[in-house]
Amino acid sequence: TDDRHRLSDLQGTLEGTRKIADLLRPLLNKAAPALQKNLDQHFSELDAALGAQRKDGQLDSVVLSKTQRDTLLQPLRALTDDFERMNAALGLE
């Protein structure tokens, strides 16, 4: 179903996003350490929320309820907000 594909896609997107954040970590630690701390916290929260949805170690076999989707959306939105602030924090705007 669509929910299954979206959840596994979210995991892949999260992994790629984390790699970008890791590359920018030295710059962000210097320019905006509080923002880096928020990023780390929100990545951890999203990891925990995704981990709670795994069935037999897999995300593909999971269909989410509205409550489960909402639980994932909260840290995802926070992480998105962090990334939106990153350019300004690094002086790229």
N, C-alpha and C positions, 0 to 999 in steps of 0.2 A: 504494500500500500504506500501511499504518498508519505505517511508519517514515518514509515521504516526508512525510506530513502532519505528523507530530510534529516533524520537523526544521524545516520552514518555520514551524510554530507557535512553535517555540523561538526562531527568529530574531525573530519579531514580539514575543514576550514579552520577549526581551532588549532590544529597542529601547525598549519601554515602561518597563521596569525602569530602564534607563539614564537615561531622562528624569526619573524620580522621584529617582534618585541625584543627578543634576545639580542639581535644585531644592534638594536638601538639602545640597549640597556646602558652601556658606558656613557653615552651622551645624555641620556635621560637622568641617570643617577646624578650627574653633575648639574644639569640645568633645572631639573624638577624632581627631586627625590621623593616628594610626597606623591606625585603622579605615578612614579615607578612603584611605590608601595601599593597604591590603589590597583595598578595593573596586576601585580603579583597576587593580591588578595582576590581580585575578580576572576583571574585565571583559576585559582584554587577552588573558588566557589563553583565555577562552571564545571571543572573536572569532577568535583564531588557530585554535582547534580547529574552529570552524564553517567558517572559510575553507578549511581543509584538506579539507573534505567537499564543497566546491562542484564542480560539473561544468558546464563551459561557463558559469561565472558564476551558476549556478542551484543552489538547494538542493532544489527539488522533484523533480529527476530522480535523486536519490541514495537508495540503499538501504544502510543501515549494517550492518556486521558487528558482532558482539559486541565485538570489540576497539575498533572505532571508537566505539561507544556508550560504552564504558568511558572512552575518552579524553575524550569530551564531559562525562561525569558528574563527573569529578574537579573541574574548575574550576566547574562548575555547583553542586556541593555546597558548595564553599568560598564561593561568592558567596551562596548561601542562608544559610550560617552567619553571614556578614558582616551580612546584612539582619536576621537574628534578634537580633543584638547592637545594632543601630542605635537602637531605642527607648530602651534603658537608657543608651546613650552620650549621647543627647540629653535625658535626664531626663524621658522621657515615660512611664515605668512607675511 
